[in-house]
Amino acid sequence: MILPKHLVSFLLVRVGIVVALSALWQSMAWLIASPDFPSLYSVIKSVQFHFNEGDMVNNILITLRRVLLSFIIAMLLGGIIGIMMGVNSLFNKLTDSLLIIMLNIPALVTILLCYIWFGLVEAAAIAAVAINKIPTVVVMIREGTRTVDKDLLAVAKIYKLSATKTFFSVFLPQLYPFIIAAARSGLSLIWKIVLVVELLGRSDGVGFALNTLFQFFDIAGILAYTFAFVMIILLIEILFFKPFDKLVARGACGD
């Protein structure tokens, strides 16, 4: 199978960037020659060690489960509230001040309060993460709802489409770019908050592992976990977000 020239060029550029950054990292490690700045080789060896003999796989799976649950809850609740605020001006006025407050409450405060009120349990951890992300999803979806083409909704009404058909075939597709933006920013924020949640109050997961490695000043181990988890997030981007992006773009071109 022969790849298109543009795809080959794209892959070569990406590979070139990775190789250049790897060479720079390794060179700086040799020049600095300090245990506080481990070489790329040391980090890769640490990944191999924790993957084969440690709890890396188990910790990553646990963290991914928390990320997924929090992500689904935040996107669903944030999407529903955002649409309601976007289509109902009265509801928007009543809840706008609360939304601003929620946007500006530090994530650490929410995490601590959830642990104090509900205890050091899994539900408290998931709730803390979801509560921190819901307001940003609400803002994005609300702004997207405000840009929905009213003429298309009027056409749907003329053709007597049902409310369900109008919502899923006319209204919701116009929100896809905003949903993707909220999902991308949500994923990047959620997994960072999950690590803090695990560090403060869980006995497993990547955050707990990083805390343990920190106590032993194992910088290579910390970078190894970071490297492994970032690679998984990149795979999620490639396998899910990129194809959905192309699907939306193809639909927009078709319209």
DOTI-657414 format. One line per 2 residues: number of its first residue (from 1); their letters; for each residue x, y, z of C-alpha. Coordinates in Angstrom, 1 decimal, decimal comma, m for minus. Layout:
NUM = A = X Y Z  ...
This chain:
1 = MI = 0,0 0,0 0,0  1,4 3,4 m1,1
3 = LP = 0,7 6,3 1,2  m0,3 9,7 m0,3
5 = KH = 2,6 12,2 m0,6  1,0 14,7 1,9
7 = LV = 0,6 11,9 4,5  4,2 10,8 4,0
9 = SF = 5,4 14,4 4,4  3,2 14,8 7,5
11 = LL = 4,6 11,7 9,1  8,2 12,6 8,2
13 = VR = 7,8 16,0 9,8  6,3 14,5 13,0
15 = VG = 9,0 11,9 13,2  11,7 14,5 12,6
17 = IV = 10,4 16,7 15,4  10,3 13,8 17,8
19 = VA = 13,8 12,7 16,9  15,1 16,3 17,2
21 = LS = 13,5 16,8 20,6  14,9 13,4 21,8
23 = AL = 18,4 14,3 20,7  18,1 17,6 22,4
25 = WQ = 16,9 16,0 25,6  19,7 13,4 25,6
27 = SM = 22,4 16,0 24,8  21,2 18,3 27,6
29 = AW = 21,2 15,4 30,1  24,8 14,6 29,1
31 = LI = 25,9 18,2 29,5  24,1 18,8 32,8
33 = AS = 25,2 15,4 34,1  22,9 15,6 37,2
35 = PD = 20,5 13,0 38,7  17,9 15,8 38,8
37 = FP = 17,8 15,7 35,0  17,7 12,1 33,9
39 = SL = 18,5 11,2 30,3  15,9 10,0 27,8
41 = YS = 17,5 6,5 28,0  17,1 6,4 31,8
43 = VI = 13,4 7,4 31,4  12,8 4,7 28,8
45 = KS = 14,5 2,1 31,0  12,2 3,3 33,9
47 = VQ = 9,1 2,9 31,7  10,2 m0,6 30,9
49 = FH = 10,9 m1,4 34,6  7,5 0,0 35,9
51 = FN = 5,6 m1,6 33,0  7,1 m5,1 33,4
53 = EG = 7,7 m5,3 37,2  5,8 m2,4 38,7
55 = DM = 2,1 m1,4 38,9  2,2 1,0 36,0
57 = VN = m0,4 m0,8 33,9  m2,8 m1,2 36,8
59 = NI = m2,4 2,4 38,0  m2,9 3,8 34,4
61 = LI = m6,1 1,7 34,0  m7,4 2,9 37,3
63 = TL = m6,7 6,5 36,4  m8,2 6,1 32,9
65 = RR = m11,4 4,8 34,5  m11,6 7,8 36,7
67 = VL = m10,9 10,1 33,8  m13,5 8,4 31,6
69 = LS = m16,2 8,5 34,3  m15,5 12,2 35,2
71 = FI = m15,4 13,1 31,5  m18,8 11,5 30,7
73 = IA = m20,5 13,1 33,7  m19,0 16,5 33,0
75 = ML = m19,8 16,4 29,2  m23,4 15,2 29,8
77 = LG = m24,3 17,6 32,6  m22,4 20,5 31,2
79 = GI = m23,9 20,0 27,8  m27,5 19,9 29,1
81 = IG = m27,0 22,9 31,3  m25,2 24,8 28,5
83 = IM = m28,0 24,2 26,0  m30,6 25,2 28,6
85 = MG = m28,7 28,5 29,3  m28,3 29,1 25,6
87 = VN = m31,9 28,7 24,6  m33,6 30,1 27,7
89 = SL = m32,6 33,7 28,5  m34,4 33,7 31,9
91 = FN = m32,6 30,5 33,0  m29,3 32,0 31,8
93 = KL = m29,8 35,2 33,9  m30,7 33,2 37,0
95 = TD = m27,7 30,9 36,7  m25,0 33,1 35,2
97 = SL = m23,7 34,4 38,5  m23,4 30,9 39,9
99 = LI = m21,6 29,8 36,7  m19,0 32,6 37,2
101 = IM = m18,5 31,6 40,8  m18,0 27,9 39,9
103 = LN = m15,5 28,9 37,1  m13,4 30,7 39,6
105 = IP = m13,4 28,3 42,6  m9,9 26,7 42,7
107 = AL = m9,9 23,0 41,8  m8,0 22,2 45,1
109 = VT = m10,8 23,7 47,2  m13,4 21,6 45,4
111 = IL = m11,3 18,4 45,9  m10,7 19,1 49,6
113 = LC = m14,4 19,9 50,3  m15,6 16,8 48,5
115 = YI = m13,2 14,6 50,5  m14,3 16,3 53,8
117 = WF = m18,0 16,1 53,1  m18,2 12,7 51,5
119 = GL = m15,0 11,0 52,8  m12,0 9,5 51,0
121 = VE = m14,2 7,4 48,7  m14,2 6,9 45,0
123 = AA = m17,5 8,8 44,5  m16,0 11,9 46,2
125 = AI = m13,0 11,7 43,8  m15,2 11,4 40,7
127 = AA = m17,5 14,2 41,9  m14,6 16,6 42,6
129 = VA = m13,2 16,1 39,1  m16,6 16,5 37,4
131 = IN = m17,6 19,6 39,4  m14,3 21,3 38,3
133 = KI = m14,9 20,6 34,6  m18,7 21,1 34,3
135 = PT = m18,6 25,0 34,3  m16,1 25,2 31,3
137 = VV = m18,3 22,8 29,3  m21,3 24,9 30,1
139 = VM = m19,7 28,0 28,9  m18,6 26,5 25,5
141 = IR = m21,9 24,8 24,9  m23,9 27,9 25,9
143 = EG = m21,9 30,0 23,4  m22,4 27,4 20,7
145 = TR = m26,1 27,3 21,3  m26,3 31,1 20,8
147 = TV = m24,8 30,7 17,3  m27,3 28,1 16,1
149 = DK = m28,9 29,2 12,9  m32,5 30,1 13,7
151 = DL = m33,5 30,0 10,0  m32,7 26,3 9,9
153 = LA = m34,9 25,7 12,9  m37,6 27,7 11,2
155 = VA = m37,3 25,5 8,1  m37,6 22,4 10,3
157 = KI = m40,7 23,8 11,8  m42,2 24,5 8,4
159 = YK = m41,5 20,9 7,3  m43,2 19,8 10,6
161 = LS = m40,2 17,8 11,9  m40,7 16,4 15,4
163 = AT = m38,9 18,0 18,3  m36,6 14,9 18,6
165 = KT = m35,8 15,0 14,9  m35,2 18,7 14,9
167 = FF = m32,9 18,4 17,9  m30,7 15,6 16,6
169 = SV = m30,7 16,4 12,9  m30,8 20,3 12,9
171 = FL = m29,9 21,7 16,3  m27,2 19,3 17,6
173 = PQ = m25,0 19,0 14,5  m24,4 22,8 14,7
175 = LY = m23,0 22,3 18,2  m20,4 19,6 17,1
177 = PF = m17,5 22,0 16,8  m18,2 23,4 20,3
179 = II = m18,7 19,9 21,7  m15,3 18,8 20,2
181 = AA = m13,6 21,9 21,7  m15,2 21,2 25,1
183 = AR = m14,2 17,5 24,9  m10,6 18,3 24,0
185 = SG = m10,1 20,9 26,7  m12,0 18,8 29,1
187 = LS = m9,8 15,7 28,6  m6,6 17,8 29,1
189 = LI = m8,0 19,4 32,2  m9,7 16,3 33,7
191 = WK = m6,7 14,0 33,7  m4,6 16,7 35,4
193 = IV = m7,2 17,1 38,1  m7,6 13,4 38,5
195 = LV = m3,9 13,1 39,4  m4,3 15,8 42,1
197 = VE = m7,3 13,9 43,4  m5,4 10,7 43,6
199 = LL = m2,4 12,3 45,2  m4,5 13,8 48,0
201 = GR = m6,9 11,0 48,8  m6,6 7,7 46,9
203 = SD = m4,3 4,7 47,4  m4,0 3,8 43,7
205 = GV = m3,7 5,4 40,3  m1,1 7,5 38,6
207 = GF = m1,3 10,4 41,0  m0,7 8,0 44,0
209 = AL = 2,3 6,5 42,1  3,7 9,9 41,4
211 = NT = 3,5 10,9 45,0  5,3 7,7 46,0
213 = LF = 8,0 8,3 43,4  8,3 11,9 44,6
215 = QF = 9,0 10,8 48,2  11,9 8,7 46,9
217 = FD = 13,1 11,6 44,6  12,8 9,2 41,6
219 = IA = 12,7 11,8 38,8  13,1 9,2 36,1
221 = GI = 10,1 7,3 37,4  8,0 10,5 37,6
223 = LA = 8,9 11,3 33,9  8,3 7,6 33,0
225 = YT = 4,7 7,7 34,3  4,2 11,1 32,7
227 = FA = 5,5 9,9 29,4  3,4 6,8 29,4
229 = FV = 0,1 8,6 30,3  0,7 11,4 27,8
231 = MI = 1,2 8,7 25,1  m2,2 7,2 26,0
233 = IL = m3,9 10,6 25,8  m2,3 11,2 22,3
235 = LI = m3,7 7,8 21,2  m7,1 8,8 22,4
237 = EI = m6,8 12,0 20,4  m5,7 10,1 17,3
239 = LF = m8,3 7,3 17,6  m11,3 9,3 18,6
241 = FK = m11,1 13,0 18,3  m9,3 13,2 14,9
243 = PF = m11,8 10,8 13,2  m14,7 12,7 14,7
245 = DK = m13,1 16,0 13,5  m13,0 14,7 10,0
247 = LV = m16,5 13,4 10,1  m17,8 16,8 11,2
249 = AR = m15,7 18,6 8,6  m17,1 16,2 5,9
251 = GA = m20,6 16,8 7,1  m20,1 20,6 7,0
253 = CG = m18,7 20,4 3,4  m21,6 18,3 2,4
255 = D = m24,0 20,9 3,8
